[in-house]
Amino acid sequence: MDMPKHPALDPIAREIWAMKYRFSPDDGGDAETEMEDSWRRVAHAVSAAERPGDRLVWADSFYRILEGYRFLPAGRILAGAGTHRNVTLFNCFVMGRIPDSLDGIFTQLKEAALTMQQGGGIGHDFSTLRPRGAAVKGVGADASGPISFMEVWDAMCKTIMSAGTRRGAMMGTMRCDHPDIEAFVAAKQQAGRLRNFNLSVLVTDAFMAAVKARAEWPLVFDGRTFASIPAVRLWDQIMRATYESAEPGVIFIDRINAENNLSYCETIGATNPCGEQPLPPYGACLLGSLNLTRFVVNAFGEQARVDDGALRQTAATAVRFMDNVIDISNYPLPQQRAEALAKRRIGLGITGLADALAMCGLRYGTPQAAEAAGQWMAAIEDAAYRSSIALAEERGPFPLFDASRFGASGHAARLPTHLRSDIMARGLRNGLLTSIAPTGTISLIAGNVSSGIEPIFSIRYERKVLQPDGSHRIGTVADYAASLYWEMQGADAPLPPAFVTADQLIPADHLLMQAAVQKHVDSSISKTINIPEDFPFEEFKGVYEEAYDLGLKGCTTYRPNPVTGSVLSGMSAATSALATDERRPRDREEALPGMTYKLRWPETDHAIYITLNDVVEDGIRRPFEIFINSKNMEHYAWTVALTRMISAVFRRGGDVTFVVEELKAVFDPRGGQWMSGRYVPSLLAAIGGVIERHMIAIGFLDAGREASAAQRSQLSCPRCGNQTLLFQEGCATCLTCGYSKCS
C-alpha cells in the first residue's frame, strides 16, 4: 500500500501550523491557506542563495523534499524564511565567553537578550565567573558568584518573547571543577529558581577517572584551588539531583572536544538548550530532519525496508538547502554571522525513527533495531559529506578549512577512507554536518510521527481542539505508524509486537539506540531516557556510567519525581481524566471560612485587602474564592476581573496551584518593588505571593517547601493549562495544544 502523498493535517496540526508557521503578511496581504503554501515560500526563499539562472530549478528541488514532510526544516526556518521579518533562521546559539567583570557580564546579558528577541535559544558557560566569596579587587567586596548572575539571565528570559510566539530557552553549564559546582548542582531543587534554564554539568575525563578511583577532586578557579572534595561525593550529588528533579544533565565535555571536527580552531564549553549542538562562543545551530517514515517501502510487509537511494538523494539536497540558509538568514549579532560563515556548520538529523522501525518490523531497543538505525544514519552521513564535498568544489570550502588538520583526529578521522581522501583533495563546504535535534511540533504536523530518535511515547491519546465558537472538541490522536497499520489492516487489528512505547523499555534499550546512531553523528543528539519512578538510585547512577563507557557525549534522563511531577504515560483512565477533565463549578455554601490579608504596594497610598475563602473537600481545605478591595479605585476594573477569573478557577477544583506561579511570573514593564527585602516584579506577583501564603497557611501547600505550587504546575502546559505534558528530547511538549519549548 502506498502512503498518502501528504498526510492530512488533523485539526490540532492545522492549529499548530496556523499559529507557529503559517505566514500572514503584516500589510494585510493574502495569508497562506495550506501547508503547500508554506513549503513554496520556504523553497523560494532558500533558492535565493543560488545563481539567478538556477533559482527556479533549485526552488523546485527544495519544494520536492519538503513536500509530503520528507525533509522537515527546523521551526525557525519554516516560520521565518521568505517572510522578510527581522528574525533569525537559526534555532539556537551559544553566546560569547562571559568575562569575569561587571561590564563584561552585562554586555553578555545584552547580547543574550538581543539574540532571544529574534527567536534564538541560547547556551552559556558560567564557569568563567569567579566563585561566591572570592575577592573583587579594587572595590573591597566579595563576589556574589555565577549563580547569582544566572538569576539575572533567568529574569531577562521571562520578559523576552522569542519571535513573538514562545518564550526563549536557555542552557547553563558549569565545569565539574568550579568551586561553586555543588551550589550549581542543587540550584533547581529550590522551586521557581532558574526555571528558564536547562542546566548541565561539564564532566571531564579526569573527573570520571577520579570517581572510579575514589580520589579527591580539587575545585579550582584561575589557577587557585579553593577546596578539595571526594569525587564520589560530587558525583553522587549530581546523580541525586537529577534523580530527584531531572537536572542537571551531564555533558562529557572532553569527549565533545576530542570528537569535534573543528578542534583545531575552536574549544567548546556549552551546548544549545537541548544539547544536540555543542558550540563554540557565538556558534549557531541550523537544524533539519529527515522523516524516516516517508522512506519506508512495503511497510509492515516481509520485505519492508528503507529506500536507501531515496534517503541519500534527499539528504544530499537537504545539505544544499541548509547551506543556503546560512547565507539568507538574519543574525542577531555580527559575531554570530562571522562564526557561522567561517565554519558553515549544519545539523542534519532524523525523526520518525521509532515509527520507521515499527513499519519495518523491528522493535525499538533491540540489537536488530540498533543495527538498522545505525545503517540508516550511516547512509545519511555518507550522503551529507558527499554533498558537502561537491558544494566545496562548486562554492569553495568553509573559510577555516585546513586540509592538513581536518580529519587528523576526532569524528572526521573515523570517516570511511574514500570520504577522507575526497575531503583532503576537494575540500568540505561545512565543518560539521549531522546532529539529531528535538522535532517537537514539526513532527506533530507531519502526521504525529515519533519524535527524533525517541521511542513512541503513546500509541494514542486524547486532545482538546479549540473550536471557532470557543468550545472544545475531544479527539483521539494516534501515532503515525499505528494509524497507518490500522488503515491497512482495520481499526480493530491488534498491533504487531514491533510496536513498543517508552514505558515498556529499560534504560539499556535507550542507550543502545543512542550509541548506535551517535557513531554516525559528528555533532550530538538530543535524547531523554525515561526512568520509572521506582528505579533504584544505584542503578540510576549506572545509567550515566554506562553512557560514558559507551562513548556518548552526554546523558539526559527523566524520572517522575516530587519536583517536576509525572508525565503522561498513555491513555489510561487517569490520563483521560487529565486530558478531558471538564469539572463544573461547585455551588457556594451559605458561609465559608476565610482570611483577609493586608497588602501594601509601594506605588499607592492605600492598602489592598485580599480575602480568600475556602471549602473542605475530601478532608482537604482548599481555596474557593477571592476578593480584592482598596480605597484606591485606579485598579478597580482589573481587580474585579481578576477576582472573578481566579474564583472561577478555584470553584472548578482540581489542581489550582498554577494560579500562584502564573501571577508571580508577571513582570511590570515599569519595574517592580522591593518588599520585605525581596524584589517583587509586579503588583500581580505580590497578589500571587499572598495567595501562596494562604495556601500554605491552610495546609493546601506544603509549608516546608515553597516549591509546592511549582511542583504541581509543572504538570500543566504553560499555554493551555492542561495536564498533558510529556518530557522527551530534553524538552516538554504538550499533547493537547502542541506547545513545545524546543521547536
N, C-alpha and C positions, 0 to 999 in steps of 0.2 A: 504494500500500500504506500503510495506517495504521500509525503507530508504536505500540508497546505502551504501554498507559496508565502502567504502572510498569516501567521497565527492572529486570529481576530483579537482586537483589543476588548477585553471584558470591561465592564463599567468602571471598576476600580483602576485598571490600567489606563483607561481613557482619561480618568480624572487625574492620575499622576502625570500623564503626558501633557494634559492641558495646563496643569498647574506649574510644572517644572521645565518643560521642554518646548512646548508649542510657542511659536513666535507670533506675537500680536503687535504690529508696529505702533510706536508711540504717537505717530501722526494721524492715527485713525484709519490707516490703510487696511487692506484685506488681511485678515488673520489666517493662519494655517488651519485647514479643516480636517486633514487626515495625516497619519504618520508619514505617508509618502511625501507630503509637502515638506516635512522636516528633513527627510533624507535628501530631497533635491536641494534644499537650502544649504545643508552642510556640504554635500558633494560639490556644489558650485563654488562655495566659499573656499574649500580646501584646494580646489583646482587652480585658484588664483596664483599659487606659487609656481605653477608650470609656465613654460614658454607660451606666449599668447596663441600661437598657432596650434598648440597641443591641448589647450584647456578644455575644449568641448569633449575631446576623446577621453581625457582623464576624469572629467566630471561624470561621464557615463560609466567608466570603470569603477569609480568610487561609489556611485549610486548602486551598482550591481552587488557590491559586497555589503552595503548597508541593507539592501532590500531583503526582506524576509528575516531580518535580525541575524544574519550570518556573522557580521562584524559589529560589535557594539562599542562605539567610542565612548569614552567616559562622559559623565554628565555635563561637565563644563563645556565640552566640545559640542555636544548635542544641543545644549541650551544657548550657547553664545555664538557659534560660528555663523557668519553671514548676517548677524543682527545689527552690526555696526555700533553695538553698545560698548561702553568702556569697561569690559570685563576680560579677565584672562581665560584662556582655554586650558590652562594647566590646573589640575585639581589641587595639588599640594606643593608646598615649598619647605625647605629647611632654611631658616634665617641665618644671618651672619653670626660670626663668633661674638659673644657678648663680652665687651671689655669690662674689666674689673674697676670701673669708675662710674660715678653717678651720671656724668654726661653720656658716657658710652651706653649705660643701661637704658637710659630714657630715649636715646637715639634709636636703639634697637626696638624699644616699645613702639615708637612712632612708625618704624618700618613694618613692624608686625601688623599694626592697625591698618596701614595703607594696603598691605597685602590681603588681609581678610576682607577689606571693603570691596575688593574686586572679585571675591569669590574663592580665594585660595585658603586651604587649611595650612597650618604651619607646624614646624617642629623646631625646638630649641634645645641646645645642650646648656644646662645651667651649671655644669661642672667648673666653668671658668670663673665663677664668682667666689670670693673668699668666704670661709665658713663663719657661722654665727659666733660672735665674741672676739673675732680676730681684730687687731688694732687697725684703725683707719688713720694713717699718718697725716698730720697737718691739721686735723680738726679735733683731736683729743677725744675720739669716740670709738666705740666698738661697732663692728659690722653687724647688721641685722641678719645676714645670711641669705643664701639663694632662695629659700622657700618663701621668705617674706616678699621677695620681688616676683616670685611666681604668682603670688596672690594679686599683685598689681596687674599682671598679664591676664589673670582669670577675670578680674573686674572689667578690664578692657574688652575681653571677648564677649561678656554679657551684653555689652552695648553696641556691638557691631553685628549687623545682619549681613551674612555672607551672600553677596549678589542679590539681596532683597528677598531671598526665599528660604534660607536656612541659616541657622547660627553656625559660626565657624567652629572648626575642630582644631585642637592643638595637641601636640605631643611634647612632653617634657622629659628629658633624660638627665641622668647623673651617673658619673663613674662610680664603680664599686669601691674605689679607694678615696673618695672625697670625705673629708671629716664630718660632713653633715648627712652622710648617706643613711644613717639609721633614722633620722628625722624624716628624710625624703621617703623612705620605705613606709613609714607609719602615717604619712600626711593625709591620705584619703580615707583612713579609718575614722577620721573625725567627719561626721556628716556635714554636707554642704560645702566642704573645703575642696578647692581646686576641681570643681565639678566640670569645668570646660576643658580639662586636661585629660589625656591618656598619659600614664606615667610608665616609664621603663627604666630599669637599671642596666647600665652598660657593664656587662660582666666580662672580665678579661680571662685569657687562658691561665695567667698566673694565679688568679683568684680560684679558678676551678681546681687547679693543682693544689693550692693551699687547703681547700675544702677536703679533698681526698686525703691529703697528708695530715689533716687536723692540725694545721700550723697556725701561728699567729699572723694577723693581717694588719699591716700598717695603714693608717689613714693619713694621707699626705696632701698638702696644697703648697704649690710654689716652692717645692723642694724641702719644705719643713714637715716633719712628722708630728702631728697633733696628738695622736693616740695609737695604740695597738690593741686589737681585739682578736679573739679567736675567729678564724674564717668560718668555722662551722656555725658559730653564733649568728653571724651576719647572714649566712645562707639560710638558716632556719627562720630568721626574721623576715627575709624576703619571701620565703615559701609560705610562712604562716599568714603574712599579709595578703598574698594573692589567693591563698586557700580560703580566707575569711571574707575578702572583699573584691576579689577578681583583679586586683592591681597591687603592685606594679607588674608589668610584663618583664621579660628577660630578653635582652639583646646580647648576643655573643659578639662583641664589638671587634675583637682581634680577628675573628674568623671573617667578619664582614670586610675588614680592610685587607686581609690576606687574599680573599677571593675576588677582590674588586679589579676589573679590567683596567681601571684607571688609577691604580695605586701609585703609579709613578708620578702622578701630577695632582693628587688630592688625598686628603685624610678625612675620614667620615667620623662624626661624633653624635649623629642624631638621625632619626628617620622621620618620614611623614607621619601623620596621626595614626594611620592603621598599620604601619610597619612594613609595607611591601616595597618601599623605596628608601633604602639608606642613601643619604645625600650629603654632599659636602656643603659648606657655607654658601648660601644663596642658590643651592641646587633646586631644580624643579622637576616634578614628576608629571609626565604626559602619558596617559593610560588608555588602553583599549583592550577589548577581549573578544576572542573568537568563540562563538557559541557552538560548542561541540555537538549539540543535539541536531543541528542543521546539516551535519556532515555524515550522519549515520544512515547507511543504506540497509535495506532488508531488516528494519527494526523488529526486534523480538523473534526473528527467524533464526534458523540454524546457521545461516550464512551472514548474520548481522555483523557489520564492521563499519569502521570509519573510513570514508573515501579519502585515502592518503593524497591523491593528486589534487582533489578539490581543496583540501585543507591547506596544502602547501601553496597553491596558487592564491588563495585568499589571504594567507599570511604574508605573502610577498607584496601584494597590493596594499595590504594594511600598513606595512612598513613605509611604503612611499607616502601613503595618506598621512601617517603620523609625522614623518619627516617634514612634510609640507606644513603641518600645523605649527611646528616650531617657528616657521617664518611668518605666518599670518597672525599669530597670537599677539595680544597685548601683554605687557609685563608690568606689574605694579611698580617695580624698581629697576633702574638701569643695571644694577649689579646682577639681577636675575636674568635679564636679557643677555648680558655678556657671558654669564655662566652657561646658559642654555645653548647659545650659538657656538661657544668654544668646544663643547663636548657632544652636543646633539643627542643626549640620551633619551630613549623612549622606553616604554614598558608595555610590550605586547604580551597578553596573557590569555587565559581561557575562562569560560564559565560554562555551566551546564555539565560539568564532569560527571557528577553522580547520576544525572539523568541519562547521559550517554552510556555510562557503564550498564545501567539497568536495561537500556534498549539493546545492548549487546549481550545480555545475559550474564553479566559479571557483577558480583556482589562487592560493593564498596568495602575496602578494608582487607580484602583477601590478597594473597600474593599474585593471583592472576589479574586482579583489578589493578594492582600497583604496577605490574609489568605493562599492561595496556596503557595506563595513564602515562607512564614514562616514555613509551614508544610514541604516543601522540604528541607529547611535549617535545620529544627529540625531533620529530618531523617539523614542528613549528620553529624550533630553534634553528635547524638547518636551513629552512626556507627563509627565515628572517635574516640570518647572516649572509646568505647568498644575495638576497635583495639589497642589503646594505652595501655589500661589495660592489654590486652593479651600480648602485647610486653613487658610490665614491668615484667610479670611473666616469660617470656622467657629470657629476656636480663637484667632485673633489671630496676628499676625506674630511672628517671633522678637524678643525684647526689644530687641536693639541695632539693629533695622532702622531705617534712616534713608532715607526716600523721596527726600530731596533729594540724597543722596550715593551710595546704592546704584545701580549701573548707570551712574554717570558715567564710569567707566573700567574697565579690566580685562576679564575674560571677560564679565561681565554686559552691558558696553557693546556687545558684538557679538551679543547675542541678537537674534532677529527682532524687528522693531518692535512687532508685536502683543503679544509677551510682555513687552517692556519697558514698554509702555503699561499693561498689566494689572497688572504689579508695582507701578508707581508709584501706580495708582489703588486697588488692593485689598490690596497688601502681599504678603509672602512668608513662609511658615512656616519655611523652612530656609535658612540663609545660603549653604551650598553643597550640591549635590545629587549630583554624579556623580564617580565615581572607579573605576578598574579595578584590582582587587586580585589577589594570588595566590589561586587557589582550591584548590590542593593536594588534600587528601583529600576535600573535598566534591565535587570533580569526579570523583574515583575512585568514590565511592559512587553518583554519578549515572550510572553506566554507562561510566566511563572516557572521558568526553568530553575533548577537547583543553582545556588549562587556560588560563583568562583569554583574552588576545589572542595567546598564543603559538602558533606553528605546531605541527602534530602532531609529537611528538618521535620516536615509533617506531610503526610500523603494528602490530607485535605483539612481544611479549617474553614471557619465562618468569618465573613467580613461584613461590616456595615457599609453600605454605599449611600452617600448623601444624595437625596433626590432634589429636583428643582424646587419643589414646594417646601423644602426644609425637613421633610420626613426622612426616615432611613429604611432602606430595603436590605434585608438579610439574605446574603447569598453564600452558597458553599463553593469554595475555590479549591481546585485540586492541583497537585504537582503536574507539570507539563508531561512528563513521561507516563505517569499514571493515566492522565486524561487521554493520551494517545492510545494507550493499551486498551482502555475501556471503549474507545471509539472503534477499535479494530475487533475486539472480542465480545463486546456487550457490556452494559453498565454494571451487571451483576457478577462479572467474571472475577474470580479471585486473582490477586496479583501474583506473579511468579516470585520464587524465592530470591531473585536478584534484587528486588526492592527491599531496601533496608533504611531505616531512619536513624537519626543521630542518637536517640535514646537506646538503640539496640547495639551500639558499638562500644568497645572498650578503648581506652586511650591509645593502646598499642596500634589499633587499626588506623587511627588518625595519623600517628607518627609515621607509620609505614607509607601511607599515601603521600604525606608531605615530603618525606625523604626521597621517594621515587621521582617526584616532579622537580624537586629542588636541584637535582643533578643537571637539569637542562634549563635552569633559570639563572641568568647571570646577575640579577638583582636579588629580590627576595619575594616572600609570599605572605599575604595576609590570611591567617587562618586561626580559628579558635577551636580548641579541643574541649568539648563539653564533658564535664566530670559529674558523676552522680553525687548527690548531696551527702550520702553516707560513705563516700570513698575515703578510706583510711589516709590519715595525713602522711604517714611514712611512705605509702605507695604513691601519694601525690608528689612528694619530692622526687621520687624515682622517675616520674614522667619527664621532669626537666633535665635530670641527669642523663636519661636515655636520649632526649633531644640533642643534648650536647654531644654524646657519643656517636650519634647518627650523622653528625656533621651539619645539623641545621643551623641557621643563622639567628634564630630566636624561637621563643615559645610563648604562646598565649593560651591560657585556659579560662574556662568559665564554670564555676560551681555554684549552684544555688546556695545563698548564704544570707545571714541576717541583715547585712548592709545593703546589698544590691537586690535582694529578693530572688524569686524564682522566675523562670522563663516559661513561655507557653510550650507545652510539650506534645500537643496533638489535640484531636477533637474529642477529648473525654467530656464527661458531664460537667466537670469543674471548668474546663476550658470554654465550653459552650456558654456557661453561665457568665464567665468573664467577658466573652466576646459579645454577648447579646443581651446582657442584663438591662432590663427596662423597668427599674423599680419605680413604683408610683409614690408620689409624695404622701407622707404619713399625716393623718389628721392631727390637729393641735388639741391638746388637752386643755381643760379649763385653767389649770395652774401648773406652772413649771418652775423648778428650782433654777437658780442662776446667780451670776455675779456681775457686778459693774466695775469697770476699770477706768481710772482717770489717766488720760494720756496728754502730756504737754508737748506740743510740737513747737520748736523754737521760732517758727515763722509767724505764729499767731499769738495774740494776747489772751485768747480764750481757750480753756481746756477742752479736750474732746472726751466725751464719755462713751465707753463701749460696753454694751450689755450683752452677755451671752447666756442664753437659756438652754437647758439640757433635758434629755429624756433618758430613761433607762431601758436598754434592750438586751435581753439575754444576760442580765446581770452586769452589763457594762454601761456606765454613764457616758453619754456621747452628746456633742453639741447639736442643737436643733434649730436655733435661730439666732440672729444677731441684730442689734440696733445701735446706731451711731448718732449721737446728738452733740450739739455745741451751740453756744450763743452766736458764733461766727457763721453767718449764712453764706459765706463765699463758696463753700463746697457743698451746699445743700443738695443740689441736683444729683451730683455724682455719688454722694454718700447714701442717698436714698436708693439709687440704682444699685450701688454696691451691696447694701444690706439685703435688698430683695434677691439679688442673684446668689449671694452666699447662702442666704437662708434657704433658697430653693435647692441648692446643692446639698445642704445639711439634711433637709427633710426627706430627700430620696435615700438617705442611708448609704450603706456600703463604705468604701474607703474614701474618706473626705480629707485626709491629711494633706493631699496635694495642694489644697487651698493655701495652706501656710507657705509652702515653698514657692508657689506662683506669686503670692503677694510680696514675699521677701526678696524675690528676684527683680522687682520693678525698680528701675533707676530713673530718678528725676533728671532730665537734661540740664536743669539749672543747678544741680548738685544736691547732695543730701545734707544731713546734720549730724553733729556729734551728740550722743545721748548716753549719759552714764559711762563716759569713757569709751564708747563704742560708736563707730560710724554706721549710721542708718541711711541707706541710699535714697529713701523717699518716705513720704507720709504713709503711702500704702504699705511699704515694707514695715513701718512701725506698727501699723494695724495688724499685719501678719504676725509680728512678734507677740502682740497681745493675745491673739487667738492661740498661738503656740503655747504661751504661758498658761492660758486657761485649760487647754487640752492636757497639759502636764498636771495641773492642779487637780483635775477631776479623775486622773488616772487613765485617760484615754490614750495618752502618750507616756512612754517610759520616762519617769523623772530623772533617771540616771543617765539618759542619753538624749541629747538634743537631736540626735540623728533620727529619731523615730519617724518624723514626717518625711524626711528624705528617704529613709529605708523603704517606706511603703510607696512613696511617689515614684520610686524607680521602676515600679511595676507598670506605671501608667505612661502612655505615649504623651510626650510633651506637646503634641499638636492636637490630637483628637481626644485625649484623656482616657481612651480605652486601655484596659489592662491586657494588651495583646502584643507586647514587645518580645522579640526573640533576640538573642545575642550570638552573633557569629561574625567571622572575619574581623574581630576586634571592634564590632560596631553594632549598635542597636537598630533594629528595623521593625516597624510596626506592621502587623499583618492586617490591621483594619483599614488604615488610611495610606499605607505605603511610605510613611515618614522614614527617612534614613539620614543619619548624620554624615554618612561617608560617600554619598553619591548624588 
